[in-house]
């Protein structure tokens, strides 16, 4: 975006709005800078409404505002309300139809209290807690009763409690009933729809018929009317089953319709189907958004007719085509239908007649099911709060109108009050969405500007430049427009501001732009030479180098990344030459690389792909592209390049950032190349510095019987990795105990031995890995067999261990006294007179004493 492109700023009402918008994070269009507290970009709609630009004479008919309605101090139990909103992102938030009551319900198992109903004004709040071991409600709803506020709590067991306020002080229990009186059923979802209570319950097998449906279709959807009666009573109608033999569905209610949406437990064969029920009209619509199909069925609700889910699907075979389940992150009801947010960041609208259309795509996609998200609409605008980001999109074109970074991710969107039920203080805020957080209750909507202050072109230059430099900055401090005005480091915005003020003469401007003009002229001349066919090879090489250098100065996203991939595929040698100059790569004489490139260049090289923004098929990020190029041109330089890249890094990028390690990203490219990659894979694993990767590489070297290289890999780790060296030593010691191929490398094995290893531990390790003896031991091995491990071979290791850790106190090991022996043999015992013993006197000796020989023994008696 240029410094002047569509940038118009407006004041937000109230200091709390400035607190909600985060000015300390990475700036986005619409974020607030510390130098302009309380200011935000206008939310001017696209398509039909023009943005006001300096010098164009344009007008702005409306702008978006984030207006503070209440700091929650006007609500009873304000402290507890702020505490729950700030502590638990999974809390369910409901708003009463008149907008005066806020209901917060924490999920089962959460700390106490699990339920809080705060009231605007002096009325008492309702706070309930269920101790551990006692189930808490799975959901709670306000009932649209105009006479007095009322709510219903529903438990998984089927218990339902109606609470009311207005008759006497505080809240009191009006009625308690069982939704599943037969027992054995379990409520999995519940919703309130225009005086009706609708729930989906799981019944025991065989409870719905003699044959009994399969386990996947053991649920049913039931409804009961719920109406006020007198001053302190309720009328509950009989239970009516709307849908039999259905899978587990979630229930989402709008003001007129009920949407049955698939859940994680829905049978996969029908998890791409959702239903739209209109109980008052007796109509059901079966829709498959991924197929673009829908079908409507009607019946007579007066006769008590019901639908059978399996029978419905048997009559609609086209909806049962094998497709993937709906990967939906968030559902939200609107007057137009049901909004769906998938894991790619795409928002779709399922309309009440069953049709589906795409509304737009968010700048970011939700990461996992735990990411918080909320959807809502107002005045033809889609509002989405994803984490701590608020995005506004045009419902007609899908164009992004505004994006704000908020100071908290605990944000909830509340629907506006029902028509005719607004409180007196809510009338002036009609038509917008309400945003609730621990900081307060805000309104998001469009308003006509009164006395809009359009900043000067100079202010816009510094504010846009502040955003640009902040994105490229590696420091944690936030840049401000005032700093750019007085800091001589950033000269470009000062020069542009001077030009716009008319303080720079045309000759000075020409001098300032001379370098860029010379580059453009050289590029045009080069293109002319290529068209004429002059010096084609050199010309293409130069053009590729210029293109790569130009692309490296961009953000390298989308089309720029596609262009860079195209250049590397067409002219890899020239493209790599441009990368060499950009990274300033030079060999150091020891088989390694060094670089003098600034950190922001390496940040761009090592950047990966964020979730939901993966490049198209066949398009590689810059790091993978360089690894692929090296594999084809200079494979021997790939491991040094990856090692150099691992030494670079900064907060959130490079070797210290999230995502895959760099060596694994290089291995992924290596696996795609597949030619001579085995040796490169070993080098990448050994140079990764990751313990698991190094152990994997040593294991491969052991399998290939490359003993010297395996030992040197362990010795190269140095004393900074004692645990990894110990694991490699144990791995090689196991091989030393089983065969004699490591005997020649015993000096290297001694150097690898951990200094804290005791002789007893060494012998126990060897005993663990010694081969099993199938026959009694013999002094000499049989021909063709592997020689066994001898004490002579062990003595070198034992002496090395004894020299490293010679005991200073008493002997603690059974073998350390041998190693520490001074070497003097014990004295020879005295000898007695010699006698001759004949073999005939001892017949047992004739078997091995030769004939005619005696046996000399010593008489010690």
N, C-alpha and C positions, 0 to 999 in steps of 0.2 A: 504494500500500500504506500502511495506517495505521501509526502508530508502534509499535503493539502486535501487528500482524497476523502471527501465526505465527513470531515471531522468537525462536529458541532457539539459544544458542551453545554450542559444546563445544570442548574443548582438543584440539589435534592433537599426536600423539606426535612429539617431536624438533624441534629448531630448523631442520633442513633442510627440513621440510615448510613452515614459514613462509617460507623463502627461495624455495621453488618457487612458492608462491602470491604473486602480485604485489600488493603493497599500495600501489604508487605509481601505479597506473593508475586509470582511471575505475572507481569502485566499482560492482560488480554484486552481486546477491544471492549471498552466499557469499564475496565477496572479503575480504581481511584488511586492516584499517586499521592504520596505524603505531602507534596507541595500544594495540592489542591484539595484540602479536606472537604468532604461532603459533596464533591462534584463527580458526576458520572456522565458518560456519553448519553445522548438522547436516544430514545428507542423509536426513532422514526420508522414507520412501516414502509416496506418497499411495494412497488407496483401501484401506482395511483397517487402516492404521496411523495412529494419531492423533498429532498434534503436541502437545507439552506447552505450554500457555499459562499465564501467571501468573493465578492466581485461578480457573481452570476445573477444576482437579483432574484434568487430563488426564495421561496417562502416555505415555512414549516407549519403545517396545519395542526399537528399534534405531536406529542413526545411522550415517551414512557417515563414513568416515575416509580420510585420505590419509597412509599410514604409511610411513616410511623403512625400507626393507629393507637397503640398502647404499649407501654413498657411493662405490662403485666401487673403493675402495682394496684390497678383498679380491680383485680380479680381476688376473690377470697382464696386463701392458701397460696399466695403468690410465691412465697419462698419455696414451698414444696413443688409448685408447678415449674419453677425455673430449675430446680434440682433434677426432676425427672426428665425434663426436656434436654438438659445438658448431659445427663449420665447415660441414657439408654437410647441408642439409635433404632432399636427394634420395637419401641413403644408404639402402640396403635393410638392414633389421635382422631377423635370424632368431634364435630361441632354441631350444636343444636340448630334446628331450623331457623330460630330467631337470632342466632349468632351470639347469644349471651352466655352460653355454657360451653365449656371445653371438657371433654372426657379423655383421660389418658389411661390406657390399659396395658400393663406390662405383660410379656409372655409368661406362660406357666414356668415355674421354677425361678423366677426373678426375685430379687430381694424385696422385702416389704417397704412401702405398701404397693400392692399390685394394681389398685384402682384409685383414681382421683378424679373427681368432678369439681372443677372450679367454676365459680359464678361471677360474672361482672356485677359489681355492686356490693351491698352489705349482707346478702344472703349467705348462709353457711354453706361450706363445701361438703362434699361427701368423700370420705376416705375409708377404704376397706383394705384389709390385709388377711391373707390366709396362711397359716403357719405351714411349716414343712410337713409333708405327708398328707396335706389336705389339698385336693385339686382346686385350682382357680379357674375362673371363666376363660373360655377360649375366644369369646368376642362379646362386645357390648354395643348397643345402638340407642340413639335418641329416637323417640317416637314423635311423629308430627302432630301432636295434640295442641290445638291453639289455646285451650283453657289454662293449662299448666304444663310445665316441663315434666317429662317422664322418660325413663330409660328401661331397657330390658337387658339382663345378663343371662348368658347361656353357657352351660357347662357341657363337657364332652359326654357325660352320662345322660344328657337329655333334660336336666333340671333347668328351668327358666324362672327368673325372678323379675318382677316388675316393680320399679321404684318410682316414687313421685314426690314432687315438692310443690309448695304453694298453699297447702292446707296445714296451717300451723308452722312452727319454726323447723328448719332443717328438712332432711330427706327421711322418708319412711317406706317400709316395704308394703306394697299394695297387694301383691298376690304372688304365690309360688305354685308352679305346676310342673308336671312331667310331660315332656314332648314325646317320649317313647314309653308309654305306660306298660307295654307288653314285656319290657325287659330284654336284655341281651343285645340291644342295639347301641350304636355308638355314633354320636354326632361328629361329623368331620368338617362341616362348613355351615355357616348360617348367615342370613342377610335379612334386612328389613326393607319391605317394599310397599309404600303407600297403604299403611294400615294392615299389612300382612307380615307374618313372620314365616320365612321360608328357610328350610334346612335340608342338608343332605346327610342321610344317616346310613350307616353300614349295618345290615342285618345278618343274622346267622344263616348259614346255608340251609335252604329248605323253608325259610320263614315266609317266602313270597309265593310258594306254590309247591305242589306235591313233588315235582321232579327236581325243583331247586335249580337256580341258574349257576353258571360257573362262578368260581371265586372272584374272577375279574369283574363280574356284573352282579355283585351282591349288594348294591346300593340302591337307594330310592330317594326321590326328592319329594318332600311333603310341605304343606302350607296350612297355616291357621290364621284366621282373621283376628285382629287385636284392636279393640275399640274401647274408648273411655266409657265409664258408667257412673253417673252421679258425681259426687264430690271426691270420693276416695275409693273408687272401684274400677274394675276392668271387665270387659266381656271378651272371653276367648271362644272363638268358634270351634267347630269340630275339625279334626285332622283330616285333610284330604290329600291323597297321594297324586302328585302331578305326573311323576315319571317313575316307571318300574324298570327293574333289571338294567340299571345303568352303572357305569364305572364311577370311581371317585371323582367328583367334580368340585371345583371351587365356585363360590357364588359371589357375583359382583352385581350390585343393584344400582340402577340409575333411578331417576324420578318416575319413569314410566315402565321400564323393562328390566328383566332379570337375565343376566348372562351367566351361563354355565360354562366354565372354562376348564381345560384339562390341567391336572397337577402332576407332580413328580411321581405319584403312585398310580396314575391313570394307565390302564392297559395300553401298551405301545400301539396296538393295531387301530385304536380310535383316538390317540392322543393328538391328532391333527384336526379334530372336529370340536367345534363349540356350538352351543345351542342358545337361542334367544327366546325366552318365554315371556308371553304377555298373558298373565292369568285372567285379567279382566276381559280380554278379547277372545280368550280361548284359542290362541294361536301359538305355534312353535315353529321356529325357523332353524333348520340344521344347516350349518355353514362350515366350509373347509377353506379358510383364507389362503392356504398355500396352493390350492387348486383353482381358486376363483369360482367356486361353485356354492350354491345355496338352494334350499328347497323349503317350502312353507307347507305346513299342515294345520288344519283347523278342526275343531270339534266343539260340541255343545257343552259349555261349563255348567249349564243349568241341570243337565241330566247327570252330572258328576262323572263325565267321561274322563279317562286318563290315557296317557300315552305309554307305550311299551318301547323302550329304547331299542331293543333288539329287533322288534318288528319294524320300527322306523327305518333302521339301517338295511334290513332285508329288502325293503322297497326302493332303496337308493344305492344300487351297487356301484354307481360311478363315484360316490364319496369314499369308497373303501379302497381306492387305489393305493398301492404301497408307497407311501411317502414318509419323509422324516417327521418326527414329532415337532410340535410348535415349540421352538426354543425362545420362550418369552420370559423376560426378566421382570416386567412390571405391567399390571393391568390398571386401568383407571377409567371410571365411567364419566361420560360427558353428556350434555343434552343431545349431541349429534350421534352418539353411539358409544363404542368402547375403544379406548386408546391402547395400543400394544407397543411396548418397547422391547426389541429383541437385543441379543448380545452383540450385534454388530453396530448398535446405535441407531437403527432405523425405527422410526415411529410410524405406525400404521393405524388406520381408523376402520373398525368394523361398524358399519352403519346399521341402523335398526332394521332395515329390510334385508340384511345379510350380505350386502356388497362390501368389498374391502378395497381401500385405496391407500397408497403411501403418502404420508403427510410430508416427511422430510427426514434428513439424517443429521444427527447431532455431531458436534465437533469431536466428542469423545464417546467411547462406548463403555458400558458398565463392565467392571472387572469382577466376575464371579457373582454368586447369588447374595453374598454378604454386602455388596455395594448398595448404598441407599439411593433410591430414585423416587421421584414423584412427578406426576403429569397433571396438567389442567389446561383449560381453554378459557379465553375471554376475548370478546370483540374480534373474532376471526384470527386470534393469535394463540399459538401453542406455547405454553410455558412448561419447561422441564427443569427440575432441580436434580442434578446428578452429583452426588457427593456434596462438594462445596461450590459447585458451578451452577449458575442460573442461565439458561439459554431461552431466548424467545424467537420463534419461527413463525413465518406467515403460513396460515393454514391453507391458503390457496396455492401459493407457489412453492412452499417449502423453503424459502430463502431465509437465511439467518438474519434476524433483525438486530439482535443484541446479545452479548455474552458478558456476564458479570462473574467475577470470582468473589465469593462470600467468605466471611471470616470463620464460618463453622460449617460442618457437614451434618449437623443435627437440625435439619430444616424439614418442615412439613407444609404442604399446600392444602389449604382449606377452601372448600367450595363457598361461593357467596351465599348469603341467607336466601331462604325461599321467598319467592315474590309475595308481597303482602305481609310478610312476617318480620321485616327488618325493624330493628330498634330505631329510635329517633336519631341516635347518634350515628347510625349506619347509613342513613338515607343519602348523605352527601358522598359516600364512597361506593355507591351502587355501580355494578358493572365491571368490577375487577376481581382478581383473585387475591386471597389473603395468604400471607406467608408467615408461619409461626416458628419461632425458635426461642431459645432461652434469653435472647436479647430483647424480644418483644414481638408484637403482632404488627405486621406490615401489610400494605396493600400494593399490589403490582397492577398497573393499568395505564391507559392512555389518557393524557390530559392536554388540553389546549394551553400552550405557554402564554404567560402574561408577563410582558416586560422581559423577554428573553435576552440575555446578555451574550452576544456572539463575541468570543474572544478575537483578538487581533491575529493577523497572519503570523506575526512573530511568536505569539504564545503557542499557536498550533504547531509551529516548527519545533519548538523545544519540547512540547509535550509528546509529539510523535517520535522525535529523536530519543526521548527518554525511554519510551517503550522499546524502540529498536535496539538501543545499546544495552538495555536490561536483559533482553533475550540472549545477547552475545556475551554478557558479562559473566565472569567466573567467580566474582566475589559475592559474598552473602548480603552486603549492605545494599539498600535500595537507592537507585539513582533518583534524583529530583530535577525538575526543570531549572530550579535556581542554581543547582550545582553545575548544570551544563552551561548556564549563562556566564559563569565566572571562572570555569575551569578551562585552561588553555589546551588541555589534552584533546578535547573534542572540538575541532575547529570547523567541521563541516556544517553543523547546525548554526554556528555563529556566522559563517560566511553566507549561508542561505538567508538567514534573518536579515543580514545587512543588505543583501541584494533586494529582498522584498521591501525594505525600507527606502530603497532608492539611493543608498549611500555608496554604491559601487558603480563606477563608470563602465561603459561597455568595453573599453580596452582592458581594464582590470579583470572583468569577467572573462574575456577571451584568454587572458594569461592564466587564469585559474583553471579553465577547461581545456587548455592546450593539449595536455597529455591524453585526455580521453578522446579529443578530436583526432589526434594523430593515430591512436589505436583504431578508431573507427575507419579512418581513411586507409590504413594499411590492410584492414580486413576487407574493405571493398576492392582494393587492388588485387589482393590474393584471390578473391572470388572471380575477378575478371580474368586472371591468368589461368585459373582452373577451367573456366568456360572456354577459353581459347586453346586449351591443351598444352600450354607452355609449362615445362618442368612439372609434369603431373605428379610424380612420386613425391618430390620435395614439397610441392604445394599442399598435397593432402596431409602430409606429415605435419606441416606447420599449422594447417587449419585444425587438425585434431588436437594439437597441443594448445592452441588458443581456445578451442572450445572447452577442453577439460579445465584449463585455468579459469575460464569464465564461470563454468558450472560450480567450481569449488568455492566461488565467492557467493553463491546463492545458498538457500536453506536446504537444498537437495531433498526435496519432497515432491511426490507426484510426477509431473511432466519432466522436471529437471533430472530426477533419478532415471527415468526411462531414457532420456537423451544420453545420459552418461553411459548407461548400459549399451546403447547402440554404438557409441563411439568406441568403446572397448571391444565390442564384437567385430567392428569393421577394421579398426586400426589399433590393435592391442599394443604394438611396439611404441608407436607415437604417444598413445595415451599413457603408457607406463613411464615414458620419458618425462611427461608433464608432471606425473605424480612424484617422480624422483626429485624434480626441482621444487615442487611444492612442499614436500616433507624434508628436503635437504638431507637425503639418505646418503651415507658414506660408510664403506667397510673400515673396520679399525685394525685389520691385520691379523686378528685372532679368530676369524670366522664369524664375527658379530657385526651388527650394524649400529650406527649411532645417528641421531637426528638432532637438528637445531631448529626444527619448526616450532612456531608458537603453539601454546596449548589449545587455542581455539580451532586450529587446523586439525589437530589430533582429535579433538572433541567431535568434529564433523566426520572424521574417518571412522571412529569407533562407534558412532551412534547406531543403535539397532532400530528395530521396528517396534512401535508401541502397540498394545492390544487394541484390536479393532481397526488398525491402520496398516495392515500388511500390504506390501506392494503386490501388483498383479503377478500372475504366474510367469516364471522365467525372468523376472526383474529382481536383481540382487541388491542388497544394501552395499554401501561403498566398501566396507571392510571385506565382505565376502567376494565382492567384485575384484578387489586387489589380490586376494588369495587365489582366486581362479586364474587370474592373469599370470601370477607367479608360477602356478602349477604348470602352465603351458610354456612359459618363456624360460624361467630360471628356477626349476624346482628346488635346487639346493639352497636357495635364499629364502624359501618359505619359512622354515623353523626360526632362523634369526629374525625375520620380520615379525613373526608372531611374538617372539620373546621381547622384542623392542616395543611392540604395541602393548604388551602386558605391563611394561614399566610406566606407560603413560596412564593418566587417569585423573579424575576429579570427582567432586560430589555429584553422584547420579549418572556418571558415564564412565566409559573405559573399563579397565580391569576391576575397579572398585564399585561398579554400578550393578544394578539388578539385571536379571536375565541370564542367558547362557554365558559361561566363561568364553574368553576369546579363543582358546585352543579348541573348544568344542564347536564353535562356529567355523573355525578353519577345517576341522575334521569333517564337518557336514559337506563343505565344498569338495574336500578331498575324496569323500565317498562317491560324489557324483562324477568326478573325473575318472577314477577307477584304474588308471594306468600307473604302475610302479608306485602305488601309494603306500605299500607296506612299510618301506623304510622311512618315508616321510611321516607316517603315522607314529612310528616309534620315536622319531625326533621330536614331534609335537608333544607327545605324552611326557617324554623326559624333560622337556623344557618348559612344561606348564607350571611347575612349582606346586601343583596340587597333589596331596598325598595319595589319593586314590588313583589318579592318573599315573603317577610315578610307579606305584606298586603294580598297576596293570602292565606298564611297559617292562618292568623287571620280570614279571611273570612270563611275558612273551619271549624275552631273552633267554630265560631258563628253559622254556620249551624248545627253543632253537639251539640250546646248548652253547650259547655265546657267553661263557662264564666270565671271561675277562671284562667284557663290556658291562655285564650285570654288576660285577664288583665295583668297577669304576663309576658306574651310575650311583651306587650307594655312597662311595667315598666322595663324590662331587657335591653331595648335599651339605657337607660341612657340619660343625657342631651345633648349628642353629636348629637342626631338625633331628633331635635325638630319638624321638619315638619312631619316625619313619626309617631312620638308619637301623634301629633295633629290629623293626619288622623285616627289612631286607636281609639283615644278618640271619634271622631265624629261618627265613625262606631258603637261603643258601646253605645254612647249616643242615637243614633237612636233606638237601641233595648231597652234602658231604658225608652224611651218615649212611647213605644208601649205595653210593658207588665211589669210585676212585678217580673220576674225571676232574675233580677239583683239587687233587693233591698238588698239582703243579702251581696252583694259585693260592697256596696256603699262606704265604706272606701277606697277600692282599686281604685274605679272609681275617687274618690276625688284626690288621689295621682297622677293619670294619667292626671288630668285636666291641660291644658297648663297654665303657669303662666300669660301670656299676654291676656287671654280671659276675656272680660268684661261681667258683668251680663247681659247687654242687648243682647250681642251676644249669650250668653247661652240660654236665653229665646227664641230668634228668631230661634236658631237651634232646640230647643224642639218643638216650634210651627210648624216647617216644618214637623216633623216626628210624631206629635200626630195623633192618628187614628181619622177618620171622625166620628162625632156624628150623628147617625141616629135618635135619640130620644132626647127630652129635658133632661138635666142633672137632676139627683136625688141625694138626700143626701147620699144614700147607694146603692151599686150595687145590681143588681138582683142576685138571687142564680144561680151559675154556670157560671157567667160572670166574665171577668177579671176586677179587681179593677182599677179605673182610677188613673192617676198620680195626687198626691195631693201636696199642698203647703208645708206640713210638710216634705215630702220627698225631695222637692227642697231646703228647707231651709239650709240643710247641705251643698249642693253644692254652694248655693249663699253665705253662710257665709265663705266657704273656699276661694271662689274667692274674696270676699271683704277683707279677711284677707291678701291675697296675694298682692292685688293691691289697698290698701286704698288711696283715693285721698288726696293730700296735698293742692290743690287749690280749686276752685269752683267745685260744683257738675256738672259732665258732663253727667251723665246717669239718666234716670227716676227712677232707682231702687237703686242707690248707696246711696241716702240719707236714705233709709230704713235700709240698711245694717249697715250704720255708726251711726244709732240712739243710744243715750246712754242708752235707755231702760226705762226712766222715763215717765209715762203716763201724758197726759195733765190734767190741773186742772178740777175738777168737776164743771159744771155750777150751779148757785144758783137755788134752787127749790122754787116754789110758793105754795100757799094754795092748798090742795087737795079737789076735788069735785067728787061726784058720778054721773055717767052718766048711765041712764037706757037704756036697749037695745031697748025698745019700741020707744025711741026718735030717734033712728037711725035704721030703718028697715034693712038696708044693713048689719048690724052686727048680725042679728038673725040667719044667716045661720051657724055661727060658735061659738057664745057665748052661753054657757049652760044656761038653765032656772034657774031663781032665783039668778043669779050672776050679779054683776055690773062690770064695767070696770073703774078702777081708772086712771085718767089722770092728768097731771100737767097743771094748768092754768098759761100759760105764757103771757096771755094778760093783 
